[in-house]
Amino acid sequence: MPTPIDSVSNYCHRWCERCPFTERCSLIAHEREFMPKEMQQEILPLPNAFPAMSGPFSDFLRRLEDQLQHLGSSLSGIGYGVGEEEPRPSGLHPSALSRLAMDVAVAGMKDLREAPWMPNIYDGADFSKPGVQAAKEFSWYSIMIGPKLRRCLPHEMRGTGRGVTDGFHLDAARTARLTHLILARTIAGITVLLEQYGSPAWEDLRPTLEGSLRLLAALRELHPRTHEYRRPGFDDPAERSHLEAFYDGFPPVDPFVDGTWSRGGRAPVE
C-alpha cells in the first residue's frame, strides 16, 4: 500500500468516491487496519471527472451574473461584486456568520428529490449530463458549509488578519481554505443548475446561493491570507500532475489554483 499522507483527511471534503488520495489517506489506512470490515465505509463508484463542474471560478461567476440578470437579480445586489479584488465588509458579527452558515447548510439539506426540475443523482444517474453533475456536487458540498465555516471562526482570529503562530490557528487557516473551496463549488453547482433548470431551480436554491455568496465574502475578509496555508496532499505542488491525471484534465473548481480566489481574479499583491 502506498505511504499514507498524514492529516490529509483533516482538510478534505470527505468525498472518498471522488478523492485522488483514497489509497494514501491516513484515516482510511487506520480504518482498514483497526476497524472491523463491516464497520468500514463503503466507497461507491463515481466518475472522477465532472467536466461541467470544472473551470476557473471567475468564469462561473460571470455565468452566474448572466443568470441572475435574467432572473431579476445580480451579484452586486446580493452584496458580492465581480471585478473587485478586496472583499466588502460583511457587516455581520462572527456569531451571526455562524448562524447564517448553519441556515445555509440546512437549506442545502432540503430534500429536493421530489422537485420536478431536480435530476436523479442516485442509482442509475446519468453523470454525462451537466445538470446531474451539478446537482451531485451541490448536494454534497452545501451541507458541509455550516460545520466547516464554524470551525474556522475561532475568537482569536476574527477579523485580525494576523499570521498563524500555532496549531490551533493553523487548523483554522487550513479549514478556511477548505471552506472557501466548499463555498466556491456550491456556488458553481448552483450556477449550472440555474443554467439547466431556470426559474424553478432559482425558487428553491436562492437562499443557499445568497447565503453562500455572503459567507464567501466574509470568509475572505476574516482570513485574508488563506492562500498561504496549503492542505496536505491536495495543495502540494508535487501532486499537481497526479491530480490532473486523476480528474482526466477536468479538476474541480479551485480558485487557489486558477488564480481567481479573489473576486477580482487575483491574489493580493504582497
Backbone as CSV, one residue per row, in Angstrom:
resi,resn,N_x,N_y,N_z,CA_x,CA_y,CA_z,C_x,C_y,C_z
1,MET,0.844,-1.205,0.000,0.000,0.000,0.000,0.877,1.252,0.000
2,PRO,0.557,2.268,-0.789,1.359,3.491,-0.816,1.422,4.143,0.559
3,THR,2.484,4.888,0.793,2.642,5.577,2.065,1.515,6.583,2.269
4,PRO,0.783,6.488,3.402,-0.327,7.424,3.635,0.154,8.869,3.749
5,ILE,-0.708,9.793,3.372,-0.435,11.219,3.545,-0.988,11.621,4.899
6,ASP,-0.116,12.001,5.807,-0.541,12.316,7.161,-1.450,13.535,7.180
7,SER,-2.554,13.436,7.864,-3.504,14.532,8.117,-4.281,14.982,6.899
8,VAL,-4.162,14.306,5.758,-4.918,14.752,4.590,-6.413,14.730,4.884
9,SER,-6.854,13.777,5.713,-8.286,13.638,5.982,-8.849,14.795,6.790
10,ASN,-7.996,15.541,7.507,-8.498,16.659,8.304,-8.948,17.836,7.451
11,TYR,-8.462,17.907,6.219,-8.750,19.066,5.384,-9.325,18.666,4.032
12,CYS,-10.017,17.525,4.001,-10.626,17.078,2.761,-12.130,17.287,2.840
13,HIS,-12.809,17.008,1.735,-14.254,17.200,1.677,-15.016,15.908,1.914
14,ARG,-14.298,14.856,2.380,-14.915,13.583,2.773,-15.617,12.871,1.616
15,TRP,-15.296,13.239,0.382,-15.941,12.613,-0.768,-14.999,11.541,-1.298
16,CYS,-14.912,10.432,-0.572,-13.932,9.393,-0.891,-14.140,8.825,-2.291
17,GLU,-15.397,8.821,-2.774,-15.684,8.279,-4.102,-15.002,9.069,-5.212
18,ARG,-14.651,10.328,-4.948,-14.014,11.164,-5.968,-12.723,11.778,-5.432
19,CYS,-12.008,11.024,-4.611,-10.791,11.549,-3.991,-9.556,10.938,-4.630
20,PRO,-8.578,11.756,-5.003,-7.354,11.228,-5.613,-6.414,10.572,-4.613
21,PHE,-6.732,10.668,-3.318,-5.830,10.154,-2.292,-6.452,9.049,-1.444
22,THR,-7.470,8.382,-1.955,-8.134,7.340,-1.177,-7.149,6.273,-0.706
23,GLU,-6.259,5.859,-1.595,-5.317,4.797,-1.242,-4.152,5.295,-0.392
24,ARG,-4.085,6.604,-0.158,-2.975,7.161,0.628,-3.470,7.940,1.840
25,CYS,-4.745,7.861,2.130,-5.339,8.627,3.228,-5.050,7.943,4.561
26,SER,-4.482,8.681,5.498,-4.141,8.102,6.796,-5.384,7.648,7.555
27,LEU,-6.500,8.357,7.371,-7.730,7.967,8.059,-8.244,6.630,7.535
28,ILE,-8.269,6.465,6.215,-8.733,5.204,5.635,-7.765,4.077,5.985
29,ALA,-6.457,4.365,5.994,-5.477,3.350,6.372,-5.715,2.885,7.805
30,HIS,-5.988,3.833,8.694,-6.282,3.497,10.090,-7.563,2.672,10.178
31,GLU,-8.566,3.082,9.413,-9.844,2.374,9.417,-9.675,0.931,8.956
32,ARG,-8.918,0.739,7.895,-8.725,-0.607,7.354,-7.922,-1.492,8.297
33,GLU,-7.048,-0.877,9.081,-6.194,-1.661,9.970,-6.884,-2.024,11.275
34,PHE,-7.697,-1.105,11.799,-8.203,-1.299,13.151,-9.711,-1.527,13.257
35,MET,-10.469,-1.181,12.216,-11.918,-1.330,12.317,-12.377,-2.637,11.687
36,PRO,-13.414,-3.267,12.269,-13.973,-4.472,11.645,-14.461,-4.159,10.233
37,LYS,-14.369,-5.141,9.357,-14.735,-4.948,7.958,-16.133,-4.375,7.810
38,GLU,-17.083,-4.872,8.613,-18.472,-4.442,8.473,-18.691,-3.000,8.915
39,MET,-17.732,-2.415,9.632,-17.871,-1.035,10.093,-17.154,-0.045,9.182
40,GLN,-16.382,-0.536,8.229,-15.661,0.350,7.331,-16.610,0.937,6.294
41,GLN,-16.363,2.194,5.928,-17.239,2.852,4.973,-17.133,2.211,3.597
42,GLU,-18.265,2.156,2.926,-18.293,1.624,1.573,-18.041,2.759,0.587
43,ILE,-17.046,2.593,-0.273,-16.709,3.610,-1.264,-17.346,3.214,-2.585
44,LEU,-18.400,3.909,-2.950,-19.168,3.588,-4.147,-18.527,4.221,-5.380
45,PRO,-18.655,3.590,-6.529,-18.030,4.142,-7.740,-18.749,5.390,-8.240
46,LEU,-17.966,6.391,-8.584,-18.454,7.620,-9.217,-17.405,8.041,-10.243
47,PRO,-17.806,8.772,-11.281,-16.793,9.298,-12.205,-15.827,10.221,-11.470
48,ASN,-14.545,10.098,-11.775,-13.574,11.016,-11.179,-13.809,12.441,-11.653
49,ALA,-14.113,12.588,-12.932,-14.231,13.911,-13.546,-15.689,14.289,-13.762
50,PHE,-16.019,15.514,-13.375,-17.299,16.143,-13.706,-16.960,17.350,-14.588
51,PRO,-16.844,17.173,-15.906,-16.395,18.270,-16.774,-17.220,19.543,-16.645
52,ALA,-18.526,19.407,-16.421,-19.375,20.597,-16.311,-19.060,21.413,-15.070
53,MET,-18.370,20.803,-14.107,-18.058,21.478,-12.855,-16.573,21.804,-12.759
54,SER,-15.926,21.940,-13.890,-14.508,22.261,-13.933,-14.312,23.583,-14.663
55,GLY,-13.326,24.355,-14.215,-13.032,25.631,-14.862,-12.741,26.706,-13.839
56,PRO,-12.234,27.859,-14.274,-11.949,28.964,-13.360,-13.213,29.447,-12.652
57,PHE,-13.081,29.738,-11.382,-14.226,30.218,-10.615,-14.756,31.526,-11.188
58,SER,-13.858,32.358,-11.723,-14.301,33.632,-12.298,-15.251,33.407,-13.470
59,ASP,-15.047,32.325,-14.227,-15.963,32.012,-15.330,-17.351,31.674,-14.798
60,PHE,-17.388,30.899,-13.714,-18.686,30.568,-13.123,-19.381,31.815,-12.589
61,LEU,-18.611,32.751,-12.022,-19.222,33.988,-11.531,-19.815,34.804,-12.670
62,ARG,-19.122,34.868,-13.795,-19.666,35.604,-14.940,-20.942,34.934,-15.457
63,ARG,-20.920,33.622,-15.524,-22.120,32.898,-15.962,-23.250,33.060,-14.955
64,LEU,-22.905,33.076,-13.680,-23.921,33.274,-12.648,-24.549,34.655,-12.765
65,GLU,-23.727,35.664,-13.018,-24.270,37.019,-13.184,-25.249,37.069,-14.347
66,ASP,-24.942,36.384,-15.433,-25.866,36.335,-16.573,-27.205,35.730,-16.158
67,GLN,-27.160,34.650,-15.406,-28.392,34.002,-14.964,-29.174,34.888,-14.004
68,LEU,-28.470,35.536,-13.089,-29.144,36.398,-12.116,-29.803,37.587,-12.797
69,GLN,-29.127,38.164,-13.776,-29.727,39.280,-14.516,-31.025,38.839,-15.179
70,HIS,-31.015,37.652,-15.739,-32.214,37.109,-16.389,-33.335,36.882,-15.380
71,LEU,-32.962,36.578,-14.132,-33.950,36.284,-13.090,-34.308,37.514,-12.263
72,GLY,-33.788,38.676,-12.643,-34.127,39.911,-11.949,-33.286,40.193,-10.727
73,SER,-32.105,39.605,-10.636,-31.213,39.831,-9.509,-29.825,40.152,-10.048
74,SER,-28.830,40.240,-9.160,-27.454,40.492,-9.582,-26.525,40.181,-8.427
75,LEU,-25.269,39.936,-8.747,-24.289,39.691,-7.698,-24.103,40.914,-6.815
76,SER,-24.049,42.086,-7.412,-23.879,43.296,-6.611,-25.080,43.530,-5.714
77,GLY,-26.263,43.188,-6.196,-27.458,43.333,-5.374,-27.441,42.415,-4.172
78,ILE,-26.847,41.249,-4.336,-26.730,40.303,-3.229,-25.638,40.746,-2.260
79,GLY,-24.705,41.568,-2.731,-23.612,42.025,-1.889,-22.293,41.400,-2.253
80,TYR,-22.180,40.910,-3.482,-20.958,40.254,-3.939,-20.688,40.735,-5.355
81,GLY,-19.679,41.589,-5.520,-19.443,42.191,-6.822,-18.303,41.551,-7.586
82,VAL,-18.532,41.206,-8.825,-17.476,40.671,-9.679,-16.536,41.808,-10.072
83,GLY,-15.234,41.525,-10.113,-14.271,42.525,-10.534,-13.667,43.319,-9.401
84,GLU,-14.003,42.989,-8.161,-13.430,43.681,-7.014,-12.435,42.753,-6.332
85,GLU,-11.206,43.232,-6.165,-10.182,42.371,-5.570,-10.384,42.223,-4.072
86,GLU,-10.666,43.315,-3.392,-10.812,43.262,-1.942,-12.265,42.998,-1.558
87,PRO,-12.489,42.170,-0.538,-13.864,41.851,-0.138,-14.548,43.028,0.530
88,ARG,-15.831,43.145,0.302,-16.611,44.134,1.029,-16.835,43.625,2.454
89,PRO,-16.810,44.500,3.455,-17.128,44.055,4.812,-18.520,43.430,4.848
90,SER,-18.626,42.308,5.533,-19.910,41.611,5.578,-20.913,42.327,6.463
91,GLY,-20.405,43.080,7.456,-21.314,43.747,8.382,-21.936,42.810,9.393
92,LEU,-21.478,41.565,9.430,-22.050,40.568,10.331,-21.042,40.187,11.412
93,HIS,-21.516,40.125,12.653,-20.697,39.639,13.756,-20.411,38.151,13.527
94,PRO,-19.254,37.654,13.980,-18.969,36.226,13.794,-20.077,35.298,14.271
95,SER,-20.758,35.660,15.339,-21.859,34.807,15.797,-22.994,34.792,14.780
96,ALA,-23.211,35.934,14.115,-24.241,35.983,13.073,-23.802,35.186,11.850
97,LEU,-22.499,35.238,11.547,-21.982,34.428,10.440,-22.160,32.941,10.728
98,SER,-21.927,32.564,11.979,-22.098,31.164,12.360,-23.538,30.714,12.165
99,ARG,-24.479,31.557,12.571,-25.899,31.209,12.397,-26.264,31.148,10.918
100,LEU,-25.757,32.119,10.137,-26.046,32.116,8.706,-25.490,30.854,8.053
101,ALA,-24.294,30.457,8.453,-23.690,29.252,7.876,-24.545,28.025,8.144
102,MET,-25.074,27.908,9.349,-25.920,26.756,9.658,-27.240,26.844,8.903
103,ASP,-27.769,28.060,8.752,-29.010,28.223,7.976,-28.795,27.796,6.524
104,VAL,-27.635,28.169,5.968,-27.328,27.798,4.586,-27.197,26.285,4.462
105,ALA,-26.537,25.665,5.442,-26.378,24.211,5.405,-27.727,23.512,5.496
106,VAL,-28.603,24.029,6.358,-29.939,23.435,6.488,-30.712,23.585,5.180
107,ALA,-30.594,24.770,4.557,-31.264,24.972,3.266,-30.710,24.013,2.222
108,GLY,-29.389,23.754,2.302,-28.781,22.822,1.364,-29.243,21.395,1.576
109,MET,-29.648,21.080,2.809,-30.119,19.730,3.111,-31.587,19.533,2.765
110,LYS,-32.251,20.602,2.348,-33.657,20.483,1.970,-33.816,19.401,0.912
111,ASP,-34.771,18.544,1.133,-34.957,17.414,0.224,-35.595,17.896,-1.070
112,LEU,-34.778,17.991,-2.129,-35.261,18.469,-3.421,-35.517,17.325,-4.394
113,ARG,-35.430,16.098,-3.900,-35.589,14.965,-4.813,-36.970,14.922,-5.457
114,GLU,-37.953,15.493,-4.765,-39.309,15.479,-5.312,-39.596,16.693,-6.185
115,ALA,-38.655,17.653,-6.220,-38.858,18.826,-7.072,-38.895,18.389,-8.534
116,PRO,-39.857,18.870,-9.306,-39.981,18.427,-10.706,-38.727,18.657,-11.541
117,TRP,-37.965,19.697,-11.209,-36.795,20.021,-12.018,-35.543,19.241,-11.603
118,MET,-35.529,18.679,-10.395,-34.311,18.056,-9.876,-34.009,16.731,-10.574
119,PRO,-32.811,16.589,-11.161,-32.467,15.325,-11.832,-32.127,14.237,-10.818
120,ASN,-32.180,13.017,-11.261,-31.792,11.891,-10.419,-30.278,11.880,-10.246
121,ILE,-29.828,11.804,-8.984,-28.388,11.755,-8.716,-28.011,10.489,-7.957
122,TYR,-28.934,9.555,-7.913,-28.694,8.335,-7.144,-28.531,7.143,-8.093
123,ASP,-29.079,6.005,-7.768,-28.894,4.810,-8.593,-29.354,5.062,-10.026
124,GLY,-28.492,4.727,-10.970,-28.837,4.885,-12.375,-28.707,6.291,-12.906
125,ALA,-28.122,7.203,-12.129,-27.976,8.590,-12.576,-27.058,8.670,-13.791
126,ASP,-27.395,9.565,-14.718,-26.601,9.772,-15.932,-25.633,10.924,-15.695
127,PHE,-24.417,10.595,-15.286,-23.453,11.627,-14.937,-22.798,12.275,-16.147
128,SER,-23.230,11.921,-17.344,-22.748,12.638,-18.525,-23.471,13.970,-18.688
129,LYS,-24.579,14.168,-17.971,-25.375,15.385,-18.093,-24.889,16.454,-17.116
130,PRO,-24.695,17.698,-17.591,-24.229,18.768,-16.716,-25.111,18.976,-15.490
131,GLY,-26.431,18.901,-15.673,-27.328,19.111,-14.549,-27.164,18.067,-13.467
132,VAL,-26.888,16.836,-13.850,-26.686,15.759,-12.875,-25.368,15.970,-12.128
133,GLN,-24.325,16.342,-12.855,-23.043,16.633,-12.210,-23.200,17.770,-11.202
134,ALA,-23.893,18.824,-11.607,-24.072,19.987,-10.737,-24.908,19.642,-9.517
135,ALA,-25.980,18.882,-9.712,-26.847,18.515,-8.595,-26.106,17.646,-7.589
136,LYS,-25.266,16.746,-8.088,-24.497,15.883,-7.193,-23.510,16.695,-6.377
137,GLU,-22.793,17.617,-7.020,-21.840,18.446,-6.286,-22.558,19.346,-5.289
138,PHE,-23.665,19.932,-5.705,-24.408,20.795,-4.792,-24.861,20.018,-3.564
139,SER,-25.403,18.830,-3.770,-25.930,18.049,-2.649,-24.827,17.653,-1.682
140,TRP,-23.608,17.482,-2.201,-22.510,17.079,-1.326,-21.919,18.263,-0.571
141,TYR,-21.587,19.314,-1.304,-20.853,20.416,-0.684,-21.718,21.321,0.184
142,SER,-22.942,21.563,-0.198,-23.751,22.558,0.514,-23.977,22.196,1.971
143,ILE,-24.105,20.907,2.276,-24.379,20.526,3.665,-23.143,20.648,4.548
144,MET,-21.971,20.864,3.952,-20.743,20.997,4.728,-20.469,22.433,5.152
145,ILE,-21.202,23.378,4.598,-20.894,24.791,4.822,-20.957,25.161,6.295
146,GLY,-22.026,24.778,6.980,-22.201,25.169,8.374,-21.080,24.714,9.282
147,PRO,-20.846,23.411,9.394,-19.809,22.948,10.322,-18.408,23.404,9.948
148,LYS,-18.086,23.472,8.657,-16.736,23.875,8.268,-16.500,25.354,8.527
149,LEU,-17.472,26.208,8.216,-17.257,27.632,8.454,-17.139,27.916,9.946
150,ARG,-17.947,27.250,10.753,-17.869,27.472,12.195,-16.515,27.047,12.747
151,ARG,-15.923,26.032,12.144,-14.624,25.551,12.611,-13.513,26.555,12.341
152,CYS,-13.674,27.419,11.359,-12.614,28.393,11.066,-12.970,29.785,11.575
153,LEU,-13.816,29.853,12.608,-14.156,31.129,13.223,-13.728,31.188,14.687
154,PRO,-12.468,30.824,15.020,-12.028,30.957,16.408,-11.986,32.426,16.806
155,HIS,-12.312,32.715,18.043,-12.428,34.105,18.501,-11.130,34.880,18.298
156,GLU,-9.999,34.226,18.521,-8.725,34.940,18.465,-8.369,35.448,17.080
157,MET,-8.954,34.867,16.033,-8.553,35.246,14.677,-9.589,36.092,13.974
158,ARG,-10.708,36.366,14.571,-11.784,37.049,13.878,-11.383,38.459,13.472
159,GLY,-11.251,38.658,12.184,-11.031,39.993,11.653,-9.646,40.547,11.893
160,THR,-8.669,39.721,12.403,-7.370,40.280,12.735,-6.433,40.321,11.545
161,GLY,-6.484,39.295,10.685,-5.556,39.224,9.570,-4.142,38.888,10.003
162,ARG,-3.963,38.493,11.283,-2.634,38.164,11.779,-2.141,36.858,11.180
163,GLY,-0.828,36.682,11.252,-0.253,35.425,10.804,-0.616,34.297,11.748
164,VAL,-0.385,33.068,11.298,-0.701,31.895,12.091,0.532,31.482,12.870
165,THR,0.391,31.296,14.179,1.549,31.017,15.021,1.455,29.705,15.769
166,ASP,0.338,29.015,15.770,0.235,27.759,16.496,-0.696,26.810,15.758
167,GLY,-0.752,25.568,16.267,-1.539,24.544,15.598,-3.012,24.854,15.529
168,PHE,-3.556,25.467,16.574,-4.981,25.785,16.589,-5.330,26.758,15.470
169,HIS,-4.518,27.801,15.325,-4.779,28.791,14.287,-4.463,28.243,12.894
170,LEU,-3.445,27.382,12.807,-3.134,26.769,11.519,-4.297,25.902,11.058
171,ASP,-4.909,25.184,11.982,-6.081,24.380,11.631,-7.198,25.276,11.110
172,ALA,-7.409,26.425,11.765,-8.457,27.345,11.318,-8.148,27.876,9.925
173,ALA,-6.863,28.179,9.654,-6.483,28.724,8.348,-6.661,27.686,7.247
174,ARG,-6.232,26.452,7.509,-6.407,25.406,6.505,-7.881,25.066,6.315
175,THR,-8.634,25.101,7.406,-10.070,24.854,7.284,-10.734,25.980,6.505
176,ALA,-10.243,27.209,6.674,-10.781,28.332,5.907,-10.540,28.119,4.421
177,ARG,-9.387,27.587,4.071,-9.109,27.294,2.658,-10.075,26.229,2.141
178,LEU,-10.277,25.173,2.921,-11.223,24.130,2.536,-12.632,24.698,2.424
179,THR,-13.023,25.542,3.375,-14.365,26.125,3.358,-14.550,27.027,2.147
180,HIS,-13.489,27.755,1.778,-13.537,28.581,0.567,-13.848,27.708,-0.649
181,LEU,-13.186,26.546,-0.739,-13.438,25.626,-1.850,-14.868,25.102,-1.816
182,ILE,-15.342,24.757,-0.626,-16.708,24.238,-0.487,-17.723,25.274,-0.958
183,LEU,-17.537,26.527,-0.538,-18.459,27.588,-0.952,-18.367,27.828,-2.456
184,ALA,-17.142,27.869,-2.996,-16.981,28.110,-4.433,-17.640,27.004,-5.251
185,ARG,-17.489,25.757,-4.818,-18.073,24.646,-5.572,-19.583,24.577,-5.405
186,THR,-20.083,24.992,-4.252,-21.537,25.094,-4.080,-22.102,26.139,-5.030
187,ILE,-21.446,27.297,-5.098,-21.888,28.381,-5.982,-21.790,27.955,-7.443
188,ALA,-20.710,27.264,-7.800,-20.569,26.782,-9.181,-21.671,25.787,-9.520
189,GLY,-21.997,24.910,-8.572,-23.073,23.949,-8.802,-24.408,24.629,-9.026
190,ILE,-24.698,25.634,-8.209,-25.954,26.370,-8.373,-25.975,27.086,-9.718
191,THR,-24.829,27.611,-10.140,-24.751,28.287,-11.439,-25.203,27.365,-12.562
192,VAL,-24.668,26.151,-12.591,-25.032,25.200,-13.645,-26.493,24.779,-13.515
193,LEU,-26.973,24.608,-12.294,-28.381,24.241,-12.104,-29.313,25.340,-12.606
194,LEU,-28.942,26.598,-12.388,-29.757,27.702,-12.906,-29.730,27.718,-14.429
195,GLU,-28.559,27.438,-15.009,-28.465,27.381,-16.473,-29.333,26.265,-17.044
196,GLN,-29.396,25.160,-16.349,-30.103,23.995,-16.863,-31.601,24.035,-16.584
197,TYR,-31.996,24.603,-15.434,-33.389,24.457,-14.996,-34.110,25.776,-14.716
198,GLY,-33.405,26.905,-14.804,-34.048,28.207,-14.771,-34.810,28.570,-13.511
199,SER,-35.954,29.216,-13.690,-36.723,29.787,-12.581,-37.106,28.787,-11.500
200,PRO,-37.563,27.580,-11.833,-37.908,26.634,-10.763,-36.729,26.348,-9.827
201,ALA,-35.528,26.219,-10.397,-34.350,25.988,-9.567,-34.040,27.220,-8.720
202,TRP,-34.207,28.402,-9.290,-33.955,29.651,-8.572,-34.842,29.761,-7.339
203,GLU,-36.086,29.386,-7.449,-37.005,29.469,-6.315,-36.536,28.606,-5.149
204,ASP,-35.979,27.440,-5.449,-35.536,26.539,-4.387,-34.127,26.841,-3.890
205,LEU,-33.272,27.344,-4.756,-31.858,27.489,-4.427,-31.453,28.896,-4.018
206,ARG,-32.337,29.848,-4.160,-31.971,31.237,-3.872,-31.414,31.441,-2.462
207,PRO,-32.047,30.916,-1.393,-31.483,31.148,-0.051,-30.063,30.613,0.096
208,THR,-29.808,29.437,-0.458,-28.470,28.859,-0.357,-27.460,29.676,-1.146
209,LEU,-27.834,30.127,-2.336,-26.916,30.919,-3.154,-26.586,32.235,-2.475
210,GLU,-27.599,32.973,-2.055,-27.351,34.280,-1.457,-26.532,34.147,-0.176
211,GLY,-26.852,33.143,0.648,-26.085,32.933,1.868,-24.652,32.532,1.576
212,SER,-24.450,31.687,0.576,-23.098,31.237,0.233,-22.238,32.391,-0.262
213,LEU,-22.804,33.275,-1.063,-22.051,34.425,-1.554,-21.657,35.352,-0.410
214,ARG,-22.558,35.586,0.524,-22.241,36.454,1.667,-21.185,35.808,2.562
215,LEU,-21.297,34.511,2.762,-20.321,33.815,3.599,-18.947,33.793,2.948
216,LEU,-18.893,33.648,1.635,-17.604,33.641,0.946,-16.924,34.998,1.069
217,ALA,-17.684,36.075,0.916,-17.115,37.411,1.088,-16.612,37.602,2.516
218,ALA,-17.383,37.136,3.498,-16.980,37.266,4.898,-15.746,36.429,5.200
219,LEU,-15.673,35.239,4.626,-14.528,34.365,4.860,-13.253,35.003,4.335
220,ARG,-13.329,35.633,3.178,-12.160,36.309,2.613,-11.743,37.493,3.470
221,GLU,-12.723,38.147,4.089,-12.407,39.267,4.969,-11.734,38.779,6.253
222,LEU,-12.228,37.688,6.819,-11.713,37.178,8.080,-10.371,36.463,7.928
223,HIS,-10.157,35.843,6.783,-8.917,35.092,6.540,-8.275,35.585,5.242
224,PRO,-7.698,36.796,5.250,-7.174,37.371,4.003,-5.923,36.674,3.471
225,ARG,-5.287,35.846,4.279,-4.060,35.185,3.840,-4.263,33.677,3.672
226,THR,-5.492,33.284,3.431,-5.807,31.860,3.335,-4.990,31.158,2.262
227,HIS,-4.668,31.871,1.180,-3.946,31.240,0.074,-2.555,30.766,0.472
228,GLU,-2.047,31.212,1.627,-0.706,30.829,2.051,-0.673,29.478,2.762
229,TYR,-1.824,28.981,3.182,-1.849,27.805,4.043,-2.355,26.594,3.281
230,ARG,-1.422,25.769,2.843,-1.748,24.627,1.995,-2.183,23.424,2.823
231,ARG,-3.152,22.708,2.296,-3.587,21.460,2.910,-2.675,20.324,2.446
232,PRO,-2.408,19.344,3.304,-1.570,18.211,2.886,-2.168,17.508,1.671
233,GLY,-1.307,17.163,0.720,-1.750,16.416,-0.447,-2.433,17.275,-1.482
234,PHE,-3.603,17.788,-1.157,-4.429,18.499,-2.124,-3.755,19.751,-2.677
235,ASP,-2.971,20.447,-1.844,-2.362,21.701,-2.270,-0.849,21.585,-2.435
236,ASP,-0.352,20.378,-2.505,1.077,20.140,-2.685,1.412,20.248,-4.174
237,PRO,2.277,21.203,-4.569,2.617,21.335,-5.994,3.130,20.033,-6.606
238,ALA,3.780,19.195,-5.802,4.314,17.936,-6.318,3.209,16.959,-6.707
239,GLU,1.997,17.207,-6.219,0.865,16.319,-6.520,0.034,16.827,-7.699
240,ARG,0.419,17.952,-8.288,-0.426,18.570,-9.310,-0.643,17.658,-10.514
241,SER,0.411,16.998,-10.974,0.248,16.123,-12.136,-0.629,14.921,-11.799
242,HIS,-0.521,14.421,-10.569,-1.382,13.311,-10.140,-2.839,13.746,-10.123
243,LEU,-3.103,14.939,-9.630,-4.474,15.452,-9.589,-5.036,15.616,-10.996
244,GLU,-4.240,16.171,-11.900,-4.690,16.361,-13.281,-5.031,15.026,-13.932
245,ALA,-4.174,14.026,-13.699,-4.418,12.710,-14.296,-5.654,12.055,-13.690
246,PHE,-5.822,12.178,-12.387,-6.960,11.550,-11.718,-8.272,12.107,-12.252
247,TYR,-8.312,13.427,-12.448,-9.537,14.076,-12.919,-9.601,14.178,-14.441
248,ASP,-8.692,13.486,-15.132,-8.708,13.421,-16.596,-8.715,14.810,-17.227
249,GLY,-7.987,15.740,-16.606,-7.900,17.091,-17.143,-9.056,17.997,-16.784
250,PHE,-9.994,17.512,-15.958,-11.145,18.320,-15.541,-11.222,18.367,-14.013
251,PRO,-10.251,19.006,-13.359,-10.265,19.054,-11.894,-11.412,19.913,-11.379
252,PRO,-11.841,19.687,-10.140,-12.896,20.524,-9.564,-12.465,21.985,-9.485
253,VAL,-13.438,22.863,-9.385,-13.164,24.296,-9.235,-12.223,24.517,-8.051
254,ASP,-11.159,25.254,-8.282,-10.203,25.571,-7.217,-9.673,26.980,-7.442
255,PRO,-10.265,27.979,-6.792,-9.845,29.367,-7.002,-8.385,29.620,-6.656
256,PHE,-7.791,28.793,-5.782,-6.401,28.999,-5.402,-5.448,28.529,-6.494
257,VAL,-5.870,27.580,-7.288,-5.046,27.072,-8.383,-5.220,27.918,-9.635
258,ASP,-6.456,28.298,-9.940,-6.692,29.020,-11.196,-6.470,30.519,-11.073
259,GLY,-6.090,30.999,-9.888,-5.761,32.408,-9.725,-6.955,33.313,-9.542
260,THR,-8.123,32.739,-9.272,-9.329,33.568,-9.122,-9.894,33.465,-7.712
261,TRP,-9.031,33.243,-6.725,-9.555,33.088,-5.368,-10.183,34.379,-4.864
262,SER,-9.715,35.510,-5.369,-10.360,36.765,-5.007,-11.391,37.107,-6.068
263,ARG,-12.294,37.990,-5.721,-13.367,38.319,-6.662,-12.834,39.006,-7.904
264,GLY,-11.722,39.689,-7.756,-11.147,40.355,-8.911,-10.300,39.440,-9.770
265,GLY,-10.162,38.188,-9.344,-9.433,37.224,-10.149,-7.940,37.200,-9.899
266,ARG,-7.487,37.734,-8.779,-6.056,37.692,-8.485,-5.856,37.789,-6.972
267,ALA,-4.787,37.180,-6.509,-4.466,37.252,-5.086,-3.883,38.622,-4.764
268,PRO,-3.944,39.051,-3.513,-3.389,40.362,-3.152,-1.896,40.439,-3.449
269,VAL,-1.428,41.593,-3.802,-0.008,41.812,-4.057,0.710,41.920,-2.722
270,GLU,1.726,41.089,-2.547,2.456,41.104,-1.268,3.375,42.318,-1.196
